C-alpha cells in the first residue's frame, strides 16, 4: 500500500525530530545585515582612528561577537525557526477544525472539544502542539485555544492555567484571554479575581468590541455583588464612550434598573 503524509497527521513518533537541510544559497538578507553592520562601523572612523589603533584587539573582539550573534540569529530564524513554524501550523490544522466545529453548534460538542485538545485518528491536538513545538507562534495560539476548549468543557482551573500562559499583545486576543480568565473565575465563584481580570481586559486594549464587552461583564458582576455605584460607572462608560457598540443598544435599560434598585 502506498503511504503519504497528510497535513495535521502525526509522524511515527511524536518525539521524532526532523532533519532540516541547510540551503546552499546565502540569503540577500544576510548580506544586507552584514553590510549594514560594517557601514555603521565605518562611519566616524576618522574621529576614532587613534583609539581603534590602540584598542585593536578589543574592537575586533566586539565586532566578532556581533557578527557571530547576527549570523546565529539569522540561521536559526531562516533555516530552523521558519520551517518549524510552518510544520507546527500544518499539524494544528485538524485540532482547530475540531474546535471550530464544536463552537459552531455541533451535537457532539464535548467530544469534538476533547479531540481538539488531545487529537485523534493520528492527528495532533492542541496539547500535542504545545509540547512538540514549544516556543513557536503556533504553540502559543494552541495555548489560547486549549484554554478556550477547557473553558467550554467547564474545566475552569485548566482554562485559567492555559489562558494565563498565552502571550499576546494584539488588539483582540490579548484582552479576550484576560476576559475569559475573568469568566472562569466567575464560574468558580471567585468574584474578586473575576473583577480583577475584567479590569485587566478593559485596560489592556481600547477598541469597540472587547472594551464595552468587559465593561458590561464587570458592570453585571458589580450589580450582582450589590456594588451599584461601581456598576453604574461601568455602564455609563459604555453609554458615553462606546455608543455604537452592541452593549450600548440596551445599556439605558440596565442603567435605569440599577438606579431603581439604589
C-alpha positions in Angstrom: 0.0 0.0 0.0 1.3 3.4 -0.9 1.9 5.7 2.1 1.6 9.5 2.2 1.7 12.4 4.6 -1.5 14.3 5.2 -1.5 17.8 6.8 -2.0 17.5 10.6 -1.0 13.9 10.9 1.5 12.8 13.4 4.8 11.3 12.4 5.7 7.8 13.6 6.6 9.1 17.0 5.7 12.5 18.5 9.2 13.0 19.8 10.9 12.3 16.4 12.9 15.3 15.3 13.1 16.3 11.7 16.4 17.0 9.9 16.4 20.3 8.0 18.7 20.5 5.1 20.7 23.7 5.0 20.1 25.7 1.8 23.2 26.2 -0.3 22.5 29.8 -1.3 23.0 32.5 1.3 20.1 34.9 1.6 20.4 38.6 0.4 19.1 39.4 3.9 22.3 38.1 5.4 24.4 40.2 3.1 22.3 43.2 3.9 22.6 42.7 7.6 26.4 42.3 7.4 26.8 45.3 5.1 24.8 47.5 7.4 26.9 46.4 10.3 30.2 47.3 8.7 28.8 50.5 7.2 27.8 51.7 10.6 31.3 50.8 11.9 32.9 52.8 9.0 31.0 56.0 10.0 33.1 58.3 12.1 36.2 56.2 11.6 38.3 59.3 11.1 37.4 60.5 14.6 38.3 57.3 16.3 41.3 56.1 14.3 43.8 56.6 17.0 41.6 55.0 19.7 40.9 52.0 17.4 44.6 51.5 16.7 45.4 51.5 20.5 42.5 49.1 21.2 42.5 47.0 18.1 42.0 43.6 19.9 39.0 44.9 21.9 37.3 46.3 18.8 37.9 43.2 16.7 36.6 41.1 19.6 33.4 43.1 19.8 32.9 43.0 16.1 33.3 39.3 16.1 30.7 38.8 18.8 28.2 41.0 17.0 28.7 39.2 13.7 28.5 35.8 15.2 25.3 36.7 17.0 23.8 38.2 13.9 24.7 35.1 11.8 23.4 32.8 14.5 20.0 34.6 14.8 19.7 34.6 11.0 20.4 30.9 10.6 18.0 29.9 13.3 15.2 32.1 12.0 15.6 31.2 8.4 16.6 27.6 8.4 15.1 26.3 11.7 12.5 28.6 13.1 10.5 29.2 9.9 10.2 25.6 8.8 9.3 24.6 12.4 6.5 27.3 12.4 5.2 26.0 9.1 5.1 22.4 10.3 3.5 23.4 13.6 0.8 25.3 11.8 0.1 22.4 9.5 0.0 19.9 12.4 -2.6 22.1 14.2 -5.0 22.2 11.3 -7.3 19.3 12.4 -7.2 20.4 16.1 -8.5 23.8 15.0 -11.1 22.2 12.8 -12.4 20.1 15.6 -12.6 23.2 17.8 -14.4 25.3 15.2 -16.9 22.5 14.6 -17.6 22.3 18.3 -18.1 26.0 18.6 -20.5 26.1 15.6 -23.1 24.1 17.5 -22.3 20.5 16.6 -24.2 17.9 18.7 -21.1 16.1 19.9 -19.6 19.4 21.2 -17.8 17.9 24.2 -16.3 15.0 22.1 -15.1 17.5 19.5 -13.5 19.7 22.1 -11.8 16.7 23.6 -10.4 15.8 20.1 -9.2 19.3 19.6 -7.2 19.0 22.9 -5.9 15.5 22.6 -6.1 14.7 18.9 -7.4 11.5 17.3 -7.0 9.2 14.4 -3.3 10.1 14.2 -3.8 13.8 14.3 -2.3 16.3 16.7 -4.4 18.1 19.4 -3.6 21.5 20.9 -1.8 19.8 23.8 0.5 18.0 21.4 1.3 21.2 19.5 2.2 22.9 22.8 4.5 20.1 23.8 6.1 19.4 20.4 6.5 22.9 19.1 7.3 24.9 22.3 8.4 28.4 21.6 6.6 28.7 18.2 3.7 31.1 17.4 1.6 28.0 16.7 2.2 26.6 20.1 1.3 30.0 21.7 -2.0 30.0 19.7 -2.6 26.4 20.7 -2.3 27.5 24.3 -5.1 30.0 23.8 -7.3 27.5 22.0 -6.7 24.9 24.7 -7.7 27.4 27.4 -10.9 28.1 25.4 -11.6 24.4 25.0 -11.3 23.8 28.7 -13.5 26.8 29.4 -16.2 25.3 27.2 -15.8 22.0 28.9 -16.3 23.7 32.3 -12.8 22.7 33.4 -12.2 26.2 34.8 -8.9 25.6 36.6 -7.3 24.2 33.4 -8.9 27.1 31.4 -7.2 29.6 33.7 -3.9 27.8 33.6 -3.7 27.8 29.8 -5.2 31.2 29.1 -2.8 32.7 31.7 0.2 31.1 29.8 -0.9 32.7 26.5 1.2 35.6 25.4 -0.1 38.2 23.0 -0.2 41.9 22.5 -2.7 42.1 19.6 -5.9 44.1 19.6 -8.4 41.3 20.2 -6.8 38.1 21.5 -4.9 39.8 24.3 -7.9 41.3 26.1 -10.1 38.2 25.2 -7.6 36.0 27.1 -7.8 38.2 30.2 -11.6 38.5 30.0 -12.0 34.7 29.6 -9.9 34.2 32.6 -12.4 36.5 34.3 -15.3 34.3 33.1 -13.6 31.2 34.5 -13.0 32.8 37.9 -16.6 34.0 37.9 -17.8 30.4 37.3 -15.7 29.3 40.2 -17.3 31.9 42.5 -14.1 33.8 42.9 -15.6 37.2 42.1 -12.8 39.4 43.2 -10.4 37.6 40.9 -13.0 37.7 38.1 -13.4 41.5 38.5 -9.6 41.9 38.5 -9.3 40.2 35.1 -12.3 42.1 33.6 -10.5 45.3 34.6 -7.3 44.0 33.0 -9.1 43.2 29.8 -10.7 46.7 29.8 -7.4 48.4 30.3 -5.3 46.2 28.0 -6.7 47.5 24.7 -9.2 50.1 23.8 -11.5 49.0 21.0 -15.2 48.9 20.2 -15.5 45.2 20.7 -13.7 43.9 23.8 -13.7 47.1 25.8 -17.5 47.5 26.0 -17.9 43.7 26.3 -15.9 43.6 29.5 -17.2 46.9 30.8 -20.6 45.2 30.6 -19.5 42.0 32.3 -17.8 44.0 35.0 -20.9 46.1 35.5 -23.1 43.0 35.7 -20.8 41.4 38.3 -20.7 44.6 40.3 -24.5 44.7 40.2 -24.7 41.1 41.4 -22.4 42.0 44.2 -24.7 44.9 45.1 -22.0 47.4 44.4 -24.4 49.6 42.5 -22.2 52.7 42.2 -19.5 50.7 40.6 -21.9 49.0 38.3 -23.2 52.4 37.1 -19.6 53.6 36.5 -19.1 50.7 34.1 -22.5 51.0 32.4 -22.1 54.8 31.9 -18.7 54.3 30.3 -20.4 52.1 27.7 -23.1 54.7 27.1 -20.7 57.7 26.9 -17.6 56.1 25.2 -18.9 53.3 23.1 -22.4 54.4 21.8 -22.1 52.2 18.7 -21.3 49.0 20.5 -23.6 46.0 20.8 -23.8 46.6 24.6 -24.8 50.2 24.1 -28.1 49.2 22.4 -29.6 48.1 25.8 -27.4 49.9 28.3 -30.1 52.5 29.1 -32.3 49.8 30.5 -29.5 48.4 32.7 -28.7 51.9 33.9 -32.3 52.5 34.8 -32.5 49.1 36.5 -29.5 49.8 38.8 -30.7 53.3 39.6 -34.1 52.0 40.6 -32.5 49.3 42.8 -30.5 52.0 44.6 
